[in-house]
């Protein structure tokens, strides 16, 4: 049996190919596994993963077998496809990969334009696994954007849009209105559309217009959540409010989730890499300026006075200057490193941006050295933080995990 990880890696994970035609063909060939359980479909720039995790935890608390599909993964591909909080095992992943290949012979043997992208193949494999696992409900996170994202080939029971900001502008547009239109394109006729209350100026109206054009009932979620929230950071209260509102909308479609279960899920959810403390190091997946501002607010509470040693790395298509500017007042020194991916921005580029902002910075050849440097500088009790890229956070988790 072929190694599923080697096969998926051969599909060029970093290549971007948008469009719904290949997904529609794949879903039909597989007998439409996405139709076997209602779907909560979640888009957004920041917080969509946290929202999905909270919703899945609440659905599990209600006793519903729940599939959760998210991206990217931090350490292993398996994290992307989970049932009741358990990542798919390699055996089941191998079976799902084999089933997709068997149903879609044009993927392996057709023309280049027929081949499924890495993300399309992963999405199909996830939906196949959920069908075999007999899930009662699926929580599906958009990969990038919404309109042409592979996940938009499904017809969900409820859609939700988290906070909108500028990210992936080369694909989604240079303004928050343009980004909102791309993400709001997951709205479907007759399908409830629930959106995060806190948005940039004008974005709520844009999303309202998109929903009206699609014929989707529109609802703005409560701006916060008054109960206990397991995930750290004030911004998570807004994500909790969105998850709760989306679950209530799902309940109105016939899949009952009580308030007690919603509260339990939000209070107990685990979502790695988001203000996560491991071995004395705070890890956060902030990878755009809005995420960096949320991190800065959290650091102001955790370490007043800016006693923070920040290990920072970013991808080449990210606004590294905007992130560093957002974090400038919250850290005393940067420890710069390129994440271990071909999409990374060089540490030297990062240092040039840091120096332009007047930030003290050291450059390292690898994450282990950067962490060692930050810990040495933090001997006076300062907080060591890793942020700037989910790829970097995944590397850090692997290094910091107890052996």
N, C-alpha and C positions, 0 to 999 in steps of 0.2 A: 504494500500500500504506500502511495506517495506521501512524503512529508508535507502536510498542508501548509506549514510555515514557509518552506522553501518554494512551494508552488505560488503562494500569495505574493511573496517577495519578488518573484519573477514577473509579476504583473505591473511592476514599476509603481510602487505606492505613492511616489511624489508627483506623478504625472496627473495633470488636470484635464479631464474630458467631460464636458457637460452635455446635457440632453437627456430626454426621457425615452427615446425610441428603443434603445437597447434594453433598458429596464422593462419596458412594457412587453417586449418580445420574450424576455427571460421569465417574467412572472407568468405569462400565458403558457410557456413551455413547461413550467413547473406546476401547472394546475392551480395557480393563484393561491399560494399559501398565505398571503397577506389578508385574505378574506375570511379566514377561519376564526379570527378573534378581533374585537374592536380595537382601534388604534388611537392613542393620544400622540399627535404629531407636534413637535416643539422646535421652533426656530428662534433666532435671536443672535445678537453679537456677544453679549456677556450674560452668563447665568443660565443659559439653556441646559447645560449639563447638570448643574445643581438642581434646577427645576425638575428635570427628568428623574434624577435620583430620588428626590423627595416624593414625587408622585409614585414612583415604583415602590418605595418603602411603605407608603400609605396603602397602596393596593395590596401589597403583601400582608400588611397588618389586618386588612379586611378579609384575609383568607383566600384571596384570589391568586391563582398561579399566574405570575407576571413575567413577561419577557421585557428586557431592557436592552436597547441597542444604542450605543454611544460611540463617539470618536473625538479625537484620536485616543489611542491607548497610551498609557504611561510606560509600561514595561513589556507587556506581552499582548499580542493580538487578541488572545482569548478574552481579555477584559471587555472588549467591545460587545460581546454577545453573552448576556447573562440571563438566567432563569431563577427567580426567587433569590437573587443576590449571589448566585453561584456562577462564576465564569464557565463558559463552555470548556469541556475537557478536550484533549487532543484527539481522542478517539471519535467523539461526536463531531468535532470540527472536520476531521478527515472524511467522515461520512457525508457531511453537508457539502463539502467541496466536491466530492465525487458525484453527488447527486446533481449539483448545478452543472458540472461538466457533461454528465450523461444527457441531461435534458437540453443542453445548449451546445450541440456539436459544432455549430457555426462559430462558437467562441474560440475553440482551439484550432479549428480547421478552415475558418472562413477568411474573408478579406480583413485587412487591418482595421478598417472602419467598423467591422462587425464585432471585433473583440470587446468584451466587457472590460471596463476599467477596474482597477484595484478596488475602488470604493463601491462600484456597482456590484462586482462579484461578492464582496464582503456583505453587502446589504442583502443580496439574494440568499447567501449562505445563512445569515442570521434569521431571515424569515422562514427558511426551510427548517432550521433547528427549532424555532418557536412552534412551528406546526407539529413537528414530531414530539415535542415536549408537552403538547396539549395545553398551552397557555390559555388562560381565560381573557387576557388583555395584554396588549403590547404598548410599551412606551418607546417612541421612535424619535431620536434626535436627528435633526437636519445636519448634514455634514458641512456644507458651505452654501450660504445664500438661502435659496428656497425654490425659486422658480424652476431652475434647471437641475436642481440637486436630485440625485438618484432616489432619495426617499420620497420625492414628490410624485412618484408614480403610483402611490397608494391612495386609497380613498379612506380617510380617517373618520372616526366618530366625533372627535374634537380636535381643534388646532389651537396652539398657543404660541405667542411670540414674546420672548423675554426682552430685556433692555436692548435698544438699538444704539449703535455707535459706528464710527468709521473703522473698518477693517476690511482687508481683501479688496481695497478700492479699485485695483486693476481689473477686477471681475465684476464688482457689484456697483460701482459708481463712486463719484468723488464727493457726494453730499449725503447727509443722513436721510434726506427724503428719498433719494435714489435707492439707498440701501434698504430703507423701509419697504419700498415697493417690491424689491426683489424678495425680501423675506415674507412679506404679506401675501405673496403669490401662492403660498401653501393654503390659503383660504379657499374653501369649496362651497358650492351652492348648498344651502340647507344645513351646513355643518357649523356648529357653534365656534366662534373665533374669540378667544380670550387673550388679552394683551396686558403686559406689565404696565403699571400705572405711571412709573417714573421714566420718562422719555425726554430726549432733547426737544426743544421748542418746535412745534408744528408736526412732530412725528405721529402723535396720537390721531390728529386729523387726517394725515395721509393714510394711516392704517384703517381708519374708519371709512375713508373713501374706497380703499381697495376692497374692504369687506363688503361694502354696499354694491360695488361693481360685480363682485362674485356671487352676490346673493347669500352671504353668510351672516347669520345673527351675530352682532358685535357686542362685546362686553369688556369693560376695563376692570381688571382685578383690583382688590383693595391694595393700598400702597404699602401695607406692612402686615405683620403677623404678631398678634399679642402674646401668643403662647411660647413655649420653649422651642428653641431652634438648635439642633445639634451642630450645624455647620457654623463656624466662627465668622465674625464680620457683620457689621450693621447692614451691609448690602444684601445679606442672605435673608433678611426679613421680607424684603420685596419679592425675592424669588419664592419664598414660602407662601406669600400671599397669592402669587401667580399659580403655584402648584395647587393650592387649596381651591382656588376659583375654577381651575381646569378640571379638577376632580369632581367638584359639584356639578359642572356642566356635563361631565361624563355620567354622573349619577342620573341626571335628567334624561339621558338617552336609554336608561334601563339598567345600568351597571352600578348598583348601589354601593356607595362608600360613605360610611357614617362620619360625623364630625370627630368622634372619639378616635377612629382609625386614622383620619387625616392628621389629627394632632399627634398621635403616636408615631406615625411615619416621619413627620417633620422633626420630632424630638429625638429620634433614634437613628436617623439615616447616617450612613458613612459614605463619604465621597472623597477619595484620596487626592492629595495634591492641591487642595484648596485650604489655605491657612492651616496646614497639617504640620504638627510638631513631631519630628522623628529624630531621636538621639540628640536632642537639644538644638536642632536646626529647624527653622520655620520654612516650610515649602509652600509656594503659592504659584498657581498657573497663570498669573496675570501676563498677558501677551499682547496687549494693546493699551493705548493711553487711558481709556476708561477703566480697564482692569487695574492699571497701575495706580490710578487715583483711589480706587477702592482699597488697594493694598496700603497706600500711604495713610489713609484714614485709620485702617486697622493698626498700623505701626505706631501712629500717634497715641493710641490707647495702650498698646503693649509696652512701648519703650519711649516714653516722653523725653524730649530733648535730643532725639535723633541718634541715640547710642545704638546704631545698627550698622553691621558689616554686611553688605549686600553682594552676594555672588550673582552675577547677572550675565545672561546670554540671550540672544535673540535671533530669529530667522531673518533671512535677507529681504523678505517681502513685508516685514513688519516695521511700524513707525518707532524705531528704537530711540530716536531723539525725543519724540513725544512721551515715551515711557520714562526715559531718564529725567526729563523735565518735571514730570508729575511726581517722581520719587526724590527729586533733588533735596527738598527740605526735610526729608525723613531719614536720610542716611548720612553717615559721616565718611564712609569710604566704600568704593566699588572694587570688586574683585572680578575681573572680566574674563570671560572664556567663551569660545564658540561651542554651541551644542554639537553633539556628535551626529551630524547629518549634513548631506551635501547642500541643503538649503540654508545653512547657517551663515550669519554675518560674521566676518572675522573679528577677533578680539581687538585687533589694531584699529579697525573702523569704529568699534565701540569706544575705544579709548580716545580717539579724536573727538567724538561727540561729547564724551564726558568732560574732556579738557575745555571744550568750547563753552560748557556750562559752569566751568570753575569747580568741577568735582574732582576730588582726589581719587586716583584710580591706579590699580595694578593690573597687569595683563598676565595670563597664564596659558600654558599649552594644553592643559587638561583640567577636567572638573575636580579630580582628586587633589591636585595641587592648589586649585582655587579655594576649595573647602579648607584645606590645611592652612592656607594663608589667612583666610577669614577668621578661623578659629584662633589662630595665633594673635591676630589683632584684637580679638574679643576677650582676651584674658582678664580684662578689667570688669567683666560681667556684661558686656554688650551682647546684643542679640544677633545671631547669624541667620541670614535669610537667603533663600535661593528663589529667584523669580526671573521672568522675562520670556520664558518659553516652556510649554508643557513637555517638550522633548528634554529640556534640561532638568525639569523636575523629575521626570521618569528616570533619568540617569542618576540623579541624587538619591532617589528612593532605593535604587539597587545598591548604591554604595553605603547607604546609612542603615539598611535593614540589618538587624542582629543576625549573626551567622549561627 
